[in-house]
Amino acid sequence: MENLNLYLGELVGTAFFMVLGLGVCANISLKKSGMYGSGGIVAACGWGLAMVSIAVIFGPLTGAHVNPAVTIGFWAVGRFPAHLVAGYIIAQLIGAFIGALIIWLLFKDHLDEEDNQNSKLGVFATIASNQNNWRNCLSETVATFSLLFILFALGHQIPANGMAMFFVFAAVAGGVMSFGGLTGYAINPARDFMPRLVHHIMPIKNKGHSRFEYAWVPIVGPIIGAYLAALLYRALFVS
């Protein structure tokens, strides 16, 4: 099948990204973890380093999107072919599900022994600290806009050199530090929805609700933010 290696690379890359990123969330959120309470700086650095790792490994093959908003953004800015968009997004969704499933398996005992339902859900999905869905959506829009604008400047095929990787790390880690306290800094529809689905369907003792009434926020916000970033970038830099 044509482009199968691209889709497979994006699937594996997204799964790998989820294992590293959600693993950070589990480590700092679950009371039985030896890293419990490490805090937001660890989360920011963990997600940032995870993204750098994925960019170095999968960037030369797929561009290391691992995020439907990134794929849509690069298509909108004119740097990604339209016929690959659907396949990339499907691969990202499957990869995010697999990655979250691995985290569930690894931390099953910790999850079952955790008494805070928000902490259980927070391992998998984002939760707004102040529930106002429209304002939360705006937060995700602005956060994703900021990320995509930086990525556009770096280019579609991110070169595996120190300076580029620093900016990838800064874009992700800095975003967590700037926006994480509002909505958890999802910026990725696959990263939020598919792990939320894993939380919903897999057995976890006293897990509570998966809050699907909020799930549209980290889907719609990042897509709008990516598209707006593409529009502004094209207006400023593309003749």
C-alpha positions in Angstrom: 0.0 0.0 0.0 1.4 3.4 -1.0 2.4 5.6 1.9 1.9 2.7 4.4 5.4 3.4 5.9 4.4 7.0 6.6 1.1 6.0 8.3 2.8 3.3 10.3 5.6 5.7 11.3 3.0 8.2 12.5 1.1 5.5 14.4 4.2 4.2 16.2 5.5 7.7 16.8 2.2 8.8 18.4 2.0 5.7 20.5 5.6 6.3 21.7 4.8 9.9 22.4 1.7 8.9 24.5 3.7 6.4 26.5 6.4 9.0 27.4 4.0 11.9 28.0 1.1 10.1 29.8 3.8 8.3 31.8 4.9 11.6 33.2 1.3 12.4 34.1 0.9 9.1 35.9 4.2 9.5 37.7 3.4 12.9 39.2 -0.4 12.3 39.8 -0.7 8.9 41.4 0.0 8.7 45.1 1.7 5.3 44.9 4.2 6.5 42.4 7.7 7.2 43.5 7.6 10.5 41.7 4.2 11.6 43.1 4.0 15.4 43.6 6.9 16.3 41.4 4.8 19.0 39.9 4.3 21.1 36.8 8.0 21.6 35.9 8.5 17.9 35.6 5.4 17.6 33.5 6.6 20.4 31.2 10.1 19.0 30.8 8.8 15.5 30.4 6.4 16.3 27.6 9.0 18.6 26.0 11.7 15.9 26.0 9.2 13.3 24.8 8.5 15.6 21.8 12.2 16.1 21.1 12.7 12.3 21.1 9.9 11.7 18.7 11.0 14.6 16.4 14.6 13.1 16.2 13.4 9.5 15.6 10.4 10.0 13.4 11.0 13.5 11.9 13.0 12.3 8.9 10.3 9.7 8.1 7.0 11.3 8.7 7.7 14.9 10.0 6.7 13.6 13.5 3.3 15.3 13.5 1.8 12.9 16.2 -1.1 15.4 16.4 -4.1 16.0 14.1 -3.9 19.7 14.7 -0.3 19.7 13.5 -1.3 17.8 10.4 -4.2 20.1 9.6 -2.0 23.2 10.3 0.8 22.1 7.9 -1.8 21.3 5.3 -3.4 24.7 5.8 -0.1 26.5 5.5 0.6 24.6 2.3 3.4 22.3 3.5 1.6 19.0 3.6 -0.3 17.1 0.8 -4.0 16.9 1.2 -4.2 13.2 0.2 -2.2 12.2 3.3 -4.2 14.2 5.9 -6.9 11.6 6.6 -4.4 8.7 6.8 -2.2 10.6 9.2 -5.1 11.5 11.5 -6.3 7.9 11.6 -2.8 6.7 12.4 -2.5 9.3 15.2 -5.8 8.2 16.7 -4.9 4.6 16.7 -1.4 5.3 18.0 -2.8 7.5 20.9 -5.2 4.7 21.8 -2.3 2.1 21.9 -0.1 4.4 23.9 -2.8 5.1 26.5 -3.5 1.3 26.7 0.1 0.6 27.5 0.1 3.3 30.3 -3.1 1.7 31.7 -1.4 -1.7 31.7 1.8 -0.4 33.3 0.0 1.7 36.0 -3.0 -0.5 36.6 -2.2 -1.2 40.2 -1.4 2.5 40.9 -4.7 3.5 39.3 -6.7 1.0 41.3 -5.2 2.2 44.6 -5.6 5.9 43.8 -8.5 7.4 45.7 -8.7 10.7 43.7 -10.9 10.3 40.7 -9.5 13.5 39.1 -6.0 12.1 39.4 -7.1 8.9 37.7 -8.6 10.8 34.8 -5.7 13.2 34.7 -3.3 10.4 33.8 -5.2 10.0 30.5 -7.1 13.2 29.6 -7.0 16.9 30.3 -9.2 18.6 32.9 -9.9 22.3 33.1 -9.1 23.9 36.4 -12.0 26.3 36.1 -14.9 24.8 34.1 -16.0 27.3 31.4 -16.0 25.3 28.2 -16.0 28.3 25.8 -13.1 30.0 27.6 -11.4 26.7 28.0 -11.7 26.3 24.2 -10.2 29.7 23.7 -7.3 28.7 25.9 -6.7 25.6 23.8 -7.0 27.7 20.6 -4.3 30.2 21.8 -2.0 27.5 23.1 -2.1 25.5 19.9 -1.8 28.7 17.8 1.5 29.4 19.7 2.8 25.9 19.2 2.0 25.8 15.5 3.4 29.2 14.7 6.8 28.1 16.1 6.6 24.8 14.2 5.9 26.6 11.0 9.0 28.6 11.5 11.1 25.5 12.0 9.7 23.8 8.9 7.8 20.6 8.1 10.8 18.3 8.1 12.4 19.3 11.4 16.2 18.9 11.1 17.8 16.8 13.8 20.2 19.4 15.1 20.6 21.0 18.5 19.1 24.4 17.7 16.0 23.1 16.1 15.5 20.6 18.9 15.9 23.3 21.5 13.0 25.2 19.9 10.8 22.1 19.8 11.5 21.5 23.5 10.8 25.2 24.2 7.6 25.2 22.3 6.2 22.2 24.2 7.6 22.7 27.6 7.0 26.5 27.5 3.5 25.9 26.4 2.9 23.6 29.4 4.3 26.3 31.7 2.1 29.0 30.1 -1.2 27.2 29.6 -1.1 24.0 31.6 -2.8 25.4 34.7 -5.8 26.4 32.6 -6.8 23.3 30.6 -3.9 20.9 31.0 -2.4 22.0 27.6 -4.0 19.3 25.4 -3.2 21.0 22.1 -3.8 17.6 20.5 -7.2 16.0 19.7 -5.7 12.5 19.5 -3.8 12.9 22.7 -6.9 13.8 24.7 -9.8 11.9 23.1 -8.3 8.5 22.7 -6.7 8.2 26.2 -10.0 9.5 27.5 -11.7 6.6 25.7 -9.2 4.2 27.2 -10.1 5.6 30.7 -13.7 5.1 29.8 -13.6 1.5 28.6 -10.8 -0.2 30.6 -11.4 -1.5 34.1 -10.1 1.0 36.8 -11.5 0.8 40.3 -13.7 3.7 41.3 -12.6 5.7 38.3 -15.6 8.0 38.1 -16.7 9.8 34.9 -14.6 10.3 31.8 -16.2 13.7 31.2 -17.0 13.4 27.6 -19.1 16.5 27.8 -15.7 18.4 27.9 -14.1 16.3 25.2 -15.0 18.6 22.4 -12.9 21.4 23.9 -9.4 19.8 23.2 -10.6 18.8 19.8 -12.1 22.0 18.5 -9.7 24.4 20.2 -6.5 22.9 18.8 -7.9 22.6 15.3 -9.0 26.3 15.3 -5.7 27.4 16.7 -3.7 25.4 14.1 -5.8 26.9 11.2 -5.5 30.4 12.5 -1.7 30.1 12.9 -1.5 28.9 9.3 -3.5 31.9 8.1 -1.3 34.4 9.9 1.9 32.7 9.0 0.9 32.7 5.3 -0.1 36.3 5.5 3.2 37.3 7.1 5.8 35.1 5.5 4.4 33.5 2.3 4.4 35.7 -0.7 
